[in-house]
């Protein structure tokens, strides 16, 4: 199953981008034997609309047309919280069910359009706190790597 990260906004070169890339590279290596591939990132431009609702709607439209087939996971502070092991099991279940892929979607400064979140296969929250999209991307990349190590039975994850 292909794993895709879609993010509104561009992460600039620097330590944040390097850290996210490092975790995704590790996920690629440890995910391949598990049938998890890709771990690619696509960045989409932020809308220039004047109102936040209009910006979110434009960004959602761009995402809907560009995302590959598969499960859509919207990262949203009002979503479901999962522990690392439950997150890994969810990925494994989608893979085992024969899903083509999963796209994890990170909104821009205004977040994601509520209709987009409602239409996603899963709204996932890392916390009810608001996080900058750069940190969300790092946390997602780390959790994807952690999920591959959990599924592989690697001792990286500690109970």
DSSP file (Angstrom, degrees, kcal/mol; ACC not computed):
  #  RESIDUE AA STRUCTURE BP1 BP2  ACC     N-H-->O    O-->H-N    N-H-->O    O-->H-N    TCO  KAPPA ALPHA  PHI   PSI    X-CA   Y-CA   Z-CA
    1    1 A X              0   0    0      0, 0.0    36,-2.7     0, 0.0     2,-0.3   0.000 360.0 360.0 360.0 134.6    0.0    0.0    0.0
    2    2 A X  E     -ab  37 101A   0     98,-2.2   100,-2.3    34,-0.2     2,-0.5  -0.625 360.0-151.7 -82.7 136.8    1.3    3.4   -1.0
    3    3 A X  E     -ab  38 102A   0     34,-2.8    36,-1.6    -2,-0.3    37,-1.4  -0.940  17.0-177.1-111.1 128.2    1.6    6.1    1.7
    4    4 A X  E     -ab  40 103A   0     98,-2.8   100,-3.0    -2,-0.5     2,-0.5  -0.966  16.2-156.4-128.9 138.7    1.3    9.7    0.6
    5    5 A X  E     -ab  41 104A   0     35,-2.8    37,-2.8    -2,-0.4     2,-0.5  -0.978  10.9-170.4-115.0 124.9    1.6   13.0    2.6
    6    6 A X  E     -ab  42 105A   0     98,-3.1   100,-3.0    -2,-0.5     2,-0.4  -0.970   8.9-178.4-116.8 126.1   -0.2   16.0    1.1
    7    7 A X  E     -ab  43 106A   0     35,-2.7    37,-3.0    -2,-0.5     2,-0.5  -0.980  26.4-134.6-130.6 134.8    0.5   19.4    2.7
    8    8 A X  E    S+a   44   0A   0     98,-2.4    37,-0.2    -2,-0.4    38,-0.1  -0.750  80.5  23.8 -81.4 128.7   -0.8   22.8    2.0
    9    9 A X  S    S-     0   0    0     35,-3.8     2,-0.5    -2,-0.5    35,-0.3   0.002  90.2 -88.0  95.7 155.7    2.1   25.2    2.0
   10   10 A X        -     0   0    0     33,-0.1     2,-0.6    -2,-0.0   124,-0.1  -0.851  28.2-136.8-104.6 131.8    5.8   24.6    1.3
   11   11 A X        -     0   0    0     -2,-0.5     3,-0.1   122,-0.1    -2,-0.0  -0.774  28.2-130.6 -85.7 124.4    8.2   23.7    4.1
   12   12 A X        -     0   0    0     -2,-0.6     5,-0.5     1,-0.1     4,-0.1  -0.278  31.0 -85.6 -71.9 159.3   11.4   25.7    3.6
   13   13 A X  S    S+     0   0    0      4,-0.1     2,-0.3     3,-0.1    -1,-0.1  -0.362  83.9  85.4 -60.3 143.3   14.8   24.2    3.6
   14   14 A X  S  > S-     0   0    0      1,-0.1     4,-2.3    -3,-0.1     5,-0.2  -0.927  92.9 -46.4 149.9-172.1   16.2   23.8    7.1
   15   15 A X  H  > S+     0   0    0     -2,-0.3     4,-2.3     1,-0.2     5,-0.2   0.819 126.9  54.8 -63.3 -32.5   16.2   21.6   10.2
   16   16 A X  H  > S+     0   0    0      2,-0.2     4,-2.4     1,-0.2    -1,-0.2   0.949 111.3  44.0 -65.7 -47.4   12.4   20.9   10.2
   17   17 A X  H  > S+     0   0    0     -5,-0.5     4,-2.5     1,-0.2    -2,-0.2   0.903 113.8  51.7 -63.0 -41.2   12.4   19.7    6.6
   18   18 A X  H  X S+     0   0    0     -4,-2.3     4,-2.4     2,-0.2    -1,-0.2   0.899 110.1  48.5 -63.1 -41.1   15.5   17.6    7.2
   19   19 A X  H  X S+     0   0    0     -4,-2.3     4,-2.1     2,-0.2    -2,-0.2   0.930 112.3  47.5 -67.1 -45.0   14.0   15.9   10.3
   20   20 A X  H  X S+     0   0    0     -4,-2.4     4,-2.2     1,-0.2    -2,-0.2   0.925 113.7  49.0 -60.1 -44.0   10.7   15.1    8.4
   21   21 A X  H  X S+     0   0    0     -4,-2.5     4,-2.6    -5,-0.2    -2,-0.2   0.891 107.9  54.2 -62.6 -40.5   12.7   13.8    5.5
   22   22 A X  H  X S+     0   0    0     -4,-2.4     4,-1.9     1,-0.2    -1,-0.2   0.923 110.3  45.8 -61.8 -44.7   14.9   11.7    7.8
   23   23 A X  H  X S+     0   0    0     -4,-2.1     4,-2.3     1,-0.2    -1,-0.2   0.901 113.2  50.0 -65.7 -39.6   11.9   10.0    9.4
   24   24 A X  H  X S+     0   0    0     -4,-2.2     4,-2.3     2,-0.2    -2,-0.2   0.887 108.2  52.8 -67.3 -36.9   10.3    9.4    6.0
   25   25 A X  H  X S+     0   0    0     -4,-2.6     4,-1.9     2,-0.2    -1,-0.2   0.905 110.5  48.0 -61.6 -40.8   13.5    7.8    4.6
   26   26 A X  H  X S+     0   0    0     -4,-1.9     4,-2.6     1,-0.2     5,-0.3   0.897 109.8  52.6 -65.5 -39.8   13.5    5.5    7.6
   27   27 A X  H  X S+     0   0    0     -4,-2.3     4,-2.4     1,-0.2     5,-0.2   0.892 106.9  53.1 -63.4 -39.0    9.8    4.7    7.0
   28   28 A X  H  X S+     0   0    0     -4,-2.3     4,-1.7     2,-0.2    -1,-0.2   0.948 112.4  44.4 -58.9 -49.1   10.6    3.8    3.4
   29   29 A X  H  X S+     0   0    0     -4,-1.9     4,-0.5     1,-0.2    -2,-0.2   0.910 121.6  36.7 -65.7 -43.9   13.3    1.4    4.4
   30   30 A X  H  < S+     0   0    0     -4,-2.6     4,-0.2     1,-0.2    -1,-0.2   0.722 116.2  54.1 -84.5 -19.7   11.4   -0.3    7.2
   31   31 A X  H ><>S+     0   0    0     -4,-2.4     5,-2.5    -5,-0.3     3,-1.2   0.795  89.6  75.0 -82.6 -29.5    8.0   -0.2    5.4
   32   32 A X  H ><5S+     0   0    0     -4,-1.7     3,-1.6     1,-0.3    -1,-0.2   0.899  95.6  48.0 -53.5 -48.9    9.1   -1.9    2.2
   33   33 A X  T 3<5S+     0   0    0     -4,-0.5    -1,-0.3     1,-0.3    -2,-0.1   0.709 110.8  54.9 -66.8 -15.4    9.2   -5.4    3.6
   34   34 A X  T < 5S-     0   0    0     -3,-1.2    -1,-0.3    -4,-0.2    -2,-0.2   0.431 121.4-104.7 -94.2  -1.0    5.8   -4.8    5.2
   35   35 A X  T < 5S+     0   0    0     -3,-1.6     2,-0.6    -4,-0.4    -3,-0.2   0.675  82.6 127.2  82.9  17.7    4.1   -3.9    1.9
   36   36 A X      < +     0   0    0     -5,-2.5    -1,-0.3    -9,-0.1     2,-0.2  -0.947  34.1 165.8-108.8 120.0    4.1   -0.1    2.7
   37   37 A X  E     +a    2   0A   0    -36,-2.7   -34,-2.8    -2,-0.6     2,-1.3  -0.704  36.7  33.1-128.0 174.8    5.7    1.9    0.0
   38   38 A X  E     -a    3   0A   0    -36,-0.2   -34,-0.1    -2,-0.2     3,-0.1  -0.649  43.1-176.8  87.7 -92.5    6.0    5.5   -1.2
   39   39 A X  E     +     0   0A   0    -36,-1.6   -35,-0.2    -2,-1.3    -1,-0.2   0.881  33.5 161.1  55.3  40.1    6.0    7.7    1.8
   40   40 A X  E     -a    4   0A   0    -37,-1.4   -35,-2.8    -3,-0.2     2,-0.4  -0.529  32.6-140.6 -90.6 159.0    6.1   10.6   -0.7
   41   41 A X  E     -a    5   0A   0    -37,-0.2     2,-0.4    -2,-0.2   -35,-0.2  -0.971  12.4-170.6-122.1 132.2    5.2   14.2    0.1
   42   42 A X  E     -a    6   0A   0    -37,-2.8   -35,-2.7    -2,-0.4     2,-0.5  -0.990  10.4-153.8-121.0 131.3    3.3   16.6   -2.2
   43   43 A X  E     -a    7   0A   0     -2,-0.4     2,-0.4   -37,-0.2   -35,-0.2  -0.886   7.4-163.1-106.8 134.3    3.1   20.3   -1.3
   44   44 A X  E     -a    8   0A   0    -37,-3.0   -35,-3.8    -2,-0.5    15,-0.0  -0.907  27.5-102.5-117.0 143.2    0.2   22.4   -2.6
   45   45 A X        -     0   0    0     -2,-0.4     2,-0.2   -37,-0.2    17,-0.1  -0.277  34.0-111.8 -67.5 147.7    0.1   26.2   -2.7
   46   46 A X        -     0   0    0    -38,-0.1    -1,-0.1     1,-0.1    10,-0.1  -0.533  38.0-107.7 -72.7 142.7   -1.8   28.1   -0.1
   47   47 A X        -     0   0    0     -2,-0.2     8,-0.1     8,-0.2    -1,-0.1  -0.359  15.5-149.6 -68.4 151.8   -4.8   30.0   -1.4
   48   48 A X        +     0   0    0      7,-0.1    -1,-0.1    -3,-0.1     7,-0.1   0.223  50.1 134.9-105.3  11.7   -4.6   33.7   -1.8
   49   49 A X        -     0   0    0      1,-0.1     6,-0.1     5,-0.1     7,-0.0  -0.230  60.8-125.9 -60.6 153.2   -8.3   34.3   -1.2
   50   50 A X  S    S+     0   0    0      4,-0.1     2,-0.3     5,-0.0    -1,-0.1   0.879  88.3  58.2 -72.0 -39.2   -9.2   37.1    1.3
   51   51 A X  S  > S-     0   0    0      1,-0.1     4,-2.4     4,-0.0     5,-0.2  -0.702  79.3-130.0 -99.5 145.9  -11.4   35.1    3.7
   52   52 A X  H  > S+     0   0    0     -2,-0.3     4,-2.7     1,-0.2     5,-0.2   0.894 108.4  52.6 -58.6 -43.5  -10.3   32.1    5.7
   53   53 A X  H  > S+     0   0    0      1,-0.2     4,-2.2     2,-0.2    -1,-0.2   0.903 110.8  47.4 -62.0 -40.9  -13.3   30.0    4.6
   54   54 A X  H  > S+     0   0    0      2,-0.2     4,-2.5     1,-0.2    -1,-0.2   0.892 111.1  51.7 -67.3 -39.4  -12.7   30.8    0.9
   55   55 A X  H  X S+     0   0    0     -4,-2.4     4,-2.5     1,-0.2    -2,-0.2   0.948 111.4  46.8 -61.2 -47.9   -9.0   29.9    1.3
   56   56 A X  H  X S+     0   0    0     -4,-2.7     4,-2.4     1,-0.2    57,-0.5   0.891 111.9  50.9 -62.7 -39.6   -9.9   26.5    2.9
   57   57 A X  H  X S+     0   0    0     -4,-2.2     4,-2.1    -5,-0.2    -1,-0.2   0.919 111.7  47.0 -64.9 -43.3  -12.5   25.8    0.2
   58   58 A X  H  X S+     0   0    0     -4,-2.5     4,-2.1     2,-0.2    -2,-0.2   0.913 113.3  48.6 -63.8 -42.6  -10.0   26.5   -2.6
   59   59 A X  H  X S+     0   0    0     -4,-2.5     4,-2.4     1,-0.2    -2,-0.2   0.900 110.4  51.5 -64.7 -40.4   -7.3   24.4   -0.9
   60   60 A X  H  X S+     0   0    0     -4,-2.4     4,-2.8     2,-0.2    -1,-0.2   0.899 108.3  51.7 -62.9 -41.0   -9.8   21.6   -0.4
   61   61 A X  H  X S+     0   0    0     -4,-2.1     4,-1.7     1,-0.2    -1,-0.2   0.922 110.5  48.2 -62.1 -44.0  -10.8   21.7   -4.1
   62   62 A X  H  X S+     0   0    0     -4,-2.1     4,-1.2     1,-0.2    -2,-0.2   0.906 113.0  48.4 -62.5 -41.6   -7.1   21.5   -5.2
   63   63 A X  H >X S+     0   0    0     -4,-2.4     4,-2.5     1,-0.2     3,-0.6   0.935 107.4  54.6 -64.4 -46.6   -6.5   18.6   -2.8
   64   64 A X  H 3< S+     0   0    0     -4,-2.8    -1,-0.2     1,-0.3    -2,-0.2   0.869 112.1  44.0 -57.0 -38.3   -9.6   16.6   -4.0
   65   65 A X  H 3< S+     0   0    0     -4,-1.7    -1,-0.3    -5,-0.2    -2,-0.2   0.733 119.7  41.3 -79.8 -21.4   -8.4   16.8   -7.6
   66   66 A X  H << S+     0   0    0     -4,-1.2    -2,-0.2    -3,-0.6    -1,-0.2   0.701  85.6 102.9-101.8 -21.6   -4.8   15.9   -6.9
   67   67 A X  S  < S-     0   0    0     -4,-2.5     3,-0.1    -5,-0.1     5,-0.0  -0.358  71.0-120.4 -68.4 140.6   -4.9   13.2   -4.3
   68   68 A X        -     0   0    0      1,-0.1    35,-0.1    -2,-0.1    -1,-0.1  -0.278  43.4 -78.6 -70.0 165.3   -4.3    9.6   -5.4
   69   69 A X  S    S+     0   0    0     33,-0.1     2,-0.3    31,-0.1    -1,-0.1  -0.310  88.9  63.9 -62.5 147.2   -6.9    7.0   -5.0
   70   70 A X  S    S-     0   0    0     30,-0.1    32,-0.2    -3,-0.1     2,-0.1  -0.845  89.2 -19.6 136.1-169.4   -7.2    5.5   -1.5
   71   71 A X  E     -c  102   0A   0     30,-2.3    32,-3.1    -2,-0.3     2,-0.5  -0.455  54.1-146.4 -70.4 140.3   -8.1    6.4    2.0
   72   72 A X  E     -c  103   0A   0     30,-0.2    49,-1.5    -2,-0.1    50,-1.5  -0.961  10.7-168.3-111.2 126.3   -7.9   10.0    3.0
   73   73 A X  E     -cd 104 122A   0     30,-3.4    32,-3.3    -2,-0.5     2,-0.6  -0.961   8.1-156.7-114.4 114.7   -6.8   10.9    6.5
   74   74 A X  E     -cd 105 123A   0     48,-2.6    50,-2.6    -2,-0.6     2,-0.7  -0.802  12.1-138.7 -92.4 123.9   -7.4   14.5    7.4
   75   75 A X  E     + d   0 124A   0     30,-2.6    32,-0.5    -2,-0.6     2,-0.3  -0.744  41.3 153.7 -84.1 117.4   -5.2   15.8   10.2
   76   76 A X  E >   -     0   0A   0     48,-2.4     3,-2.3    -2,-0.7    51,-0.1  -0.996  52.2-130.1-150.2 134.8   -7.5   17.9   12.4
   77   77 A X  E 3  S+     0   0A   0     -2,-0.3    48,-0.1     1,-0.3    -1,-0.1   0.683 110.5  54.8 -63.7 -16.2   -7.3   18.9   16.1
   78   78 A X  E 3  S+     0   0A   0     46,-0.1    -1,-0.3     2,-0.0    47,-0.1   0.362  93.4 100.4 -94.8   5.0  -11.0   17.8   16.4
   79   79 A X  E <  S-     0   0A   0     -3,-2.3    45,-0.3    45,-0.2     2,-0.2   0.005  85.0 -67.2 -80.4-172.7  -10.4   14.4   15.0
   80   80 A X  E     - d   0 124A   0     43,-3.0    45,-3.0     1,-0.0     2,-0.4  -0.529  44.4-136.8 -75.5 139.3   -9.9   11.0   16.6
   81   81 A X        -     0   0    0     -2,-0.2     2,-0.4    43,-0.2    45,-0.1  -0.843  23.1-175.1 -98.1 138.5   -6.8   10.4   18.7
   82   82 A X        -     0   0    0     43,-0.5     2,-0.1    -2,-0.4    42,-0.0  -0.981  22.5-125.5-129.6 142.1   -5.0    7.1   18.4
   83   83 A X     >  -     0   0    0     -2,-0.4     4,-2.5     1,-0.1     5,-0.2  -0.340  39.4 -99.7 -72.9 168.8   -2.0    5.7   20.2
   84   84 A X  H  > S+     0   0    0      1,-0.2     4,-2.3     2,-0.2     5,-0.1   0.883 122.9  48.8 -61.4 -40.7    1.0    4.6   18.2
   85   85 A X  H  > S+     0   0    0      2,-0.2     4,-2.5     1,-0.2    -1,-0.2   0.908 112.3  48.0 -68.2 -40.5    0.1    1.0   18.3
   86   86 A X  H  > S+     0   0    0      2,-0.2     4,-2.2     1,-0.2    -2,-0.2   0.887 111.1  52.2 -65.5 -37.8   -3.6    1.6   17.2
   87   87 A X  H  X S+     0   0    0     -4,-2.5     4,-2.2     2,-0.2    -2,-0.2   0.927 110.5  47.8 -61.3 -45.7   -2.2    3.9   14.4
   88   88 A X  H  X S+     0   0    0     -4,-2.3     4,-2.5     1,-0.2    -2,-0.2   0.914 111.0  50.7 -62.7 -43.1    0.0    1.1   13.2
   89   89 A X  H  X S+     0   0    0     -4,-2.5     4,-2.6     2,-0.2    -1,-0.2   0.883 108.0  53.4 -62.7 -37.5   -2.8   -1.5   13.4
   90   90 A X  H  X S+     0   0    0     -4,-2.2     4,-2.4     2,-0.2    -1,-0.2   0.932 109.8  47.4 -63.8 -45.2   -5.0    0.9   11.3
   91   91 A X  H  X S+     0   0    0     -4,-2.2     4,-2.5     1,-0.2    -2,-0.2   0.927 113.0  49.3 -59.2 -45.0   -2.4    1.1    8.6
   92   92 A X  H  X S+     0   0    0     -4,-2.5     4,-3.1     1,-0.2    -2,-0.2   0.890 109.4  51.7 -63.4 -39.6   -1.9   -2.6    8.6
   93   93 A X  H  X S+     0   0    0     -4,-2.6     4,-2.0     2,-0.2    -1,-0.2   0.927 110.3  48.1 -64.3 -44.2   -5.7   -3.2    8.4
   94   94 A X  H  <>S+     0   0    0     -4,-2.4     5,-2.3     2,-0.2     4,-0.2   0.929 114.4  47.0 -60.5 -43.9   -6.0   -0.9    5.4
   95   95 A X  H ><5S+     0   0    0     -4,-2.5     3,-1.6     1,-0.2    -2,-0.2   0.941 113.4  47.7 -61.1 -47.6   -3.0   -2.6    3.8
   96   96 A X  H 3<5S+     0   0    0     -4,-3.1    -1,-0.2     1,-0.3    -2,-0.2   0.764 104.8  60.1 -68.1 -25.5   -4.5   -6.1    4.5
   97   97 A X  T 3<5S-     0   0    0     -4,-2.0    -1,-0.3    -5,-0.2    -2,-0.2   0.468 120.1-109.9 -79.6  -0.9   -7.9   -5.0    3.1
   98   98 A X  T < 5 +     0   0    0     -3,-1.6    -3,-0.2     1,-0.2    -2,-0.1   0.704  55.5 169.1  82.8  20.5   -6.1   -4.4   -0.2
   99   99 A X      < -     0   0    0     -5,-2.3    -1,-0.2    -6,-0.2     3,-0.1  -0.424  34.7-138.6 -65.9 140.8   -6.4   -0.6   -0.2
  100  100 A X        -     0   0    0      1,-0.2   -98,-2.2   -99,-0.1     2,-0.3   0.864  69.6 -35.8 -68.7 -36.4   -4.3    1.0   -2.9
  101  101 A X  E     -b    2   0A   0   -100,-0.2   -30,-2.3   -33,-0.1     2,-0.4  -0.988  47.0-124.0-172.4 174.0   -3.0    3.8   -0.7
  102  102 A X  E     -bc   3  71A   0   -100,-2.3   -98,-2.8    -2,-0.3     2,-0.5  -0.998  16.5-156.4-137.4 134.3   -3.6    6.2    2.1
  103  103 A X  E     -bc   4  72A   0    -32,-3.1   -30,-3.4    -2,-0.4     2,-0.6  -0.958   4.2-156.1-113.8 123.8   -3.1   10.0    1.9
  104  104 A X  E     -bc   5  73A   0   -100,-3.0   -98,-3.1    -2,-0.5     2,-0.5  -0.883  17.0-154.9 -96.5 123.1   -2.5   12.0    5.1
  105  105 A X  E     -bc   6  74A   0    -32,-3.3   -30,-2.6    -2,-0.6     2,-0.5  -0.886  11.2-168.7-112.6 124.7   -3.6   15.6    4.5
  106  106 A X  E     -b    7   0A   0   -100,-3.0   -98,-2.4    -2,-0.5   -30,-0.1  -0.942  18.0-140.7-110.8 124.0   -2.1   18.5    6.4
  107  107 A X        -     0   0    0     -2,-0.5     5,-0.2   -32,-0.5   -51,-0.0  -0.144  16.8-108.6 -76.6 174.5   -3.9   21.9    6.1
  108  108 A X  B >   -E  111   0B   0      3,-0.8     3,-1.6  -101,-0.1    -1,-0.1   0.096  59.7 -58.1 -85.2-157.7   -2.5   25.3    5.8
  109  109 A X  T 3  S+     0   0    0      1,-0.3     3,-0.1    23,-0.0    -2,-0.1   0.786 138.8  45.6 -59.6 -29.8   -2.4   28.1    8.4
  110  110 A X  T 3  S-     0   0    0      1,-0.3    -1,-0.3   -58,-0.1     2,-0.1   0.487 110.8-126.2 -91.7  -3.9   -6.3   28.1    8.5
  111  111 A X  B <   -E  108   0B   0     -3,-1.6    -3,-0.8  -103,-0.1    -1,-0.3  -0.475  45.1 -39.2  88.3-165.8   -6.6   24.3    8.8
  112  112 A X        -     0   0    0     -5,-0.2     2,-0.1   -37,-0.2   -56,-0.1  -0.683  64.4 -94.7 -99.8 152.3   -8.7   22.2    6.5
  113  113 A X     >  -     0   0    0    -57,-0.5     4,-2.3    -2,-0.3     3,-0.4  -0.418  32.9-129.2 -60.1 132.0  -12.1   22.9    5.1
  114  114 A X  H  > S+     0   0    0      1,-0.2     4,-2.6     2,-0.2     5,-0.1   0.851 108.8  52.6 -56.6 -36.3  -14.8   21.3    7.4
  115  115 A X  H  > S+     0   0    0      2,-0.2     4,-1.6     1,-0.2    -1,-0.2   0.874 108.4  50.8 -67.3 -36.0  -16.5   19.6    4.4
  116  116 A X  H  > S+     0   0    0     -3,-0.4     4,-0.6     2,-0.2    -2,-0.2   0.937 111.9  46.9 -64.1 -46.4  -13.1   18.1    3.4
  117  117 A X  H >< S+     0   0    0     -4,-2.3     3,-1.1     1,-0.2    -2,-0.2   0.917 110.8  52.4 -61.1 -44.1  -12.6   16.8    6.9
  118  118 A X  H 3< S+     0   0    0     -4,-2.6    -1,-0.2     1,-0.3    -2,-0.2   0.814 110.2  49.1 -63.0 -30.6  -16.1   15.4    7.1
  119  119 A X  H 3< S+     0   0    0     -4,-1.6    -1,-0.3    -3,-0.2    -2,-0.2   0.508  90.0 105.6 -87.6  -4.7  -15.6   13.5    3.8
  120  120 A X  S << S-     0   0    0     -3,-1.1     3,-0.2    -4,-0.6   -47,-0.2  -0.360  78.0-125.0 -74.1 155.4  -12.3   12.0    4.8
  121  121 A X  S    S+     0   0    0    -49,-1.5     2,-0.3     1,-0.3   -48,-0.2   0.788  96.9   7.9 -67.3 -28.0  -12.0    8.3    5.7
  122  122 A X  E     -d   73   0A   0    -50,-1.5   -48,-2.6    -5,-0.1     2,-0.6  -0.958  60.7-150.5-154.4 133.9  -10.5    9.4    9.1
  123  123 A X  E     -d   74   0A   0     -2,-0.3   -43,-3.0   -50,-0.2     2,-0.4  -0.957  28.7-165.0-101.8 119.5  -10.0   12.7   10.8
  124  124 A X  E     -d   80   0A   0    -50,-2.6   -48,-2.4    -2,-0.6     2,-0.4  -0.895   8.5-163.0-114.3 132.3   -6.9   12.2   13.0
  125  125 A X        -     0   0    0    -45,-3.0   -43,-0.5    -2,-0.4   -48,-0.1  -0.942  17.4-169.9-114.9 133.4   -5.8   14.4   15.8
  126  126 A X  S    S-     0   0    0     -2,-0.4     2,-0.2     1,-0.4    -1,-0.1   0.601  82.1 -29.3 -86.8 -14.7   -2.3   14.5   17.3
  127  127 A X        -     0   0    0      2,-0.2    -1,-0.4   -51,-0.1   -48,-0.2  -0.873  58.7-105.2 173.9 156.1   -3.8   16.7   20.1
  128  128 A X  S    S+     0   0    0     -2,-0.2   -51,-0.1    -3,-0.1     2,-0.1   0.599  94.2  99.6 -73.0  -7.6   -6.5   19.3   20.7
  129  129 A X  S    S-     0   0    0      1,-0.1     2,-0.5    -3,-0.0    -2,-0.2  -0.380  83.8-112.8 -71.3 156.0   -3.7   21.8   20.6
  130  130 A X        -     0   0    0     -2,-0.1     2,-0.4   -54,-0.0    -2,-0.1  -0.818  36.9-168.5 -90.8 128.3   -3.0   23.8   17.4
  131  131 A X        -     0   0    0     -2,-0.5     2,-0.1    -4,-0.1   -54,-0.1  -0.904  27.1-107.0-117.7 144.9    0.4   22.9   15.9
  132  132 A X    >>  -     0   0    0     -2,-0.4     4,-2.2     1,-0.1     3,-0.6  -0.420  35.0-117.1 -63.4 146.0    2.3   24.7   13.1
  133  133 A X  H 3> S+     0   0    0      1,-0.2     4,-2.2     2,-0.2     5,-0.2   0.803 113.5  60.2 -60.5 -28.3    2.1   22.6    9.9
  134  134 A X  H 3> S+     0   0    0      2,-0.2     4,-1.8     1,-0.2    -1,-0.2   0.928 108.3  43.6 -63.7 -43.6    5.9   22.1    9.9
  135  135 A X  H <> S+     0   0    0     -3,-0.6     4,-2.9     2,-0.2    -2,-0.2   0.871 110.9  55.0 -69.8 -35.9    5.7   20.4   13.3
  136  136 A X  H  X S+     0   0    0     -4,-2.2     4,-2.8     1,-0.2     5,-0.2   0.914 107.3  50.8 -61.6 -41.5    2.6   18.3   12.2
  137  137 A X  H  X S+     0   0    0     -4,-2.2     4,-2.5     2,-0.2    -1,-0.2   0.907 111.7  47.1 -63.8 -40.6    4.6   17.1    9.2
  138  138 A X  H  X S+     0   0    0     -4,-1.8     4,-2.5     2,-0.2    -2,-0.2   0.936 113.6  47.8 -64.6 -46.3    7.5   16.0   11.5
  139  139 A X  H  X S+     0   0    0     -4,-2.9     4,-2.3     1,-0.2    -2,-0.2   0.900 113.1  48.4 -63.6 -40.4    5.2   14.3   14.0
  140  140 A X  H  X S+     0   0    0     -4,-2.8     4,-2.5     2,-0.2     5,-0.2   0.940 111.2  49.9 -63.5 -46.9    3.3   12.5   11.2
  141  141 A X  H  X S+     0   0    0     -4,-2.5     4,-2.2     1,-0.2    -2,-0.2   0.906 112.0  48.6 -58.9 -42.0    6.6   11.4    9.6
  142  142 A X  H  X S+     0   0    0     -4,-2.5     4,-3.0     1,-0.2    -1,-0.2   0.912 111.5  49.1 -65.2 -42.3    7.8   10.1   13.0
  143  143 A X  H  X S+     0   0    0     -4,-2.3     4,-2.6     2,-0.2    -2,-0.2   0.851 109.1  52.7 -68.1 -33.6    4.6    8.2   13.6
  144  144 A X  H  X S+     0   0    0     -4,-2.5     4,-1.9     2,-0.2    -1,-0.2   0.930 112.8  44.7 -64.8 -43.8    4.7    6.7   10.1
  145  145 A X  H  X S+     0   0    0     -4,-2.2     4,-2.0    -5,-0.2    -2,-0.2   0.939 113.3  50.4 -62.9 -46.2    8.2    5.5   10.9
  146  146 A X  H  X S+     0   0    0     -4,-3.0     4,-2.6     1,-0.2    -2,-0.2   0.897 107.4  54.8 -59.5 -41.0    7.2    4.3   14.3
  147  147 A X  H  X S+     0   0    0     -4,-2.6     4,-2.7     1,-0.2    -1,-0.2   0.906 107.0  50.1 -60.2 -41.9    4.2    2.4   12.8
  148  148 A X  H  X S+     0   0    0     -4,-1.9     4,-1.6     1,-0.2    -1,-0.2   0.892 111.7  47.9 -65.3 -37.2    6.5    0.5   10.5
  149  149 A X  H  <>S+     0   0    0     -4,-2.0     5,-2.5     2,-0.2     4,-0.5   0.885 111.5  50.0 -71.5 -36.5    8.8   -0.5   13.4
  150  150 A X  H ><5S+     0   0    0     -4,-2.6     3,-1.3     1,-0.2    -2,-0.2   0.944 112.0  47.7 -63.2 -47.3    5.8   -1.6   15.5
  151  151 A X  H 3<5S+     0   0    0     -4,-2.7    -1,-0.2     1,-0.3    -2,-0.2   0.801 111.5  51.2 -65.1 -28.6    4.5   -3.7   12.6
  152  152 A X  T 3<5S-     0   0    0     -4,-1.6    -1,-0.3    -5,-0.2    -2,-0.2   0.525 113.5-118.8 -84.6  -5.8    8.0   -5.2   12.1
  153  153 A X  T < 5 +     0   0    0     -3,-1.3    -3,-0.2    -4,-0.5     2,-0.1   0.691  57.1 160.0  76.2  18.2    8.3   -6.1   15.8
  154  154 A X    > < -     0   0    0     -5,-2.5     3,-0.9    -6,-0.2    -1,-0.2  -0.454  49.0-126.0 -73.4 145.3   11.3   -3.8   16.2
  155  155 A X  T 3  S+     0   0    0      1,-0.2    -1,-0.1    -2,-0.1    -5,-0.1   0.373  86.1 102.5 -76.3   9.0   12.1   -2.8   19.7
  156  156 A X  T 3  S+     0   0    0     -7,-0.1     2,-0.5   -10,-0.1    -1,-0.2   0.905  72.6  66.7 -55.5 -41.1   12.1    0.9   18.7
  157  157 A X  S <  S-     0   0    0     -3,-0.9     2,-0.4   -11,-0.1    -1,-0.0  -0.699  74.4-160.6 -86.7 130.5    8.6    1.3   20.3
  158  158 A X              0   0    0     -2,-0.5    -2,-0.0     1,-0.1    -3,-0.0  -0.912 360.0 360.0-110.8 135.4    8.5    0.9   24.0
  159  159 A X              0   0    0     -2,-0.4    -1,-0.1     0, 0.0    -2,-0.0   0.460 360.0 360.0 -75.2 360.0    5.3    0.1   25.9
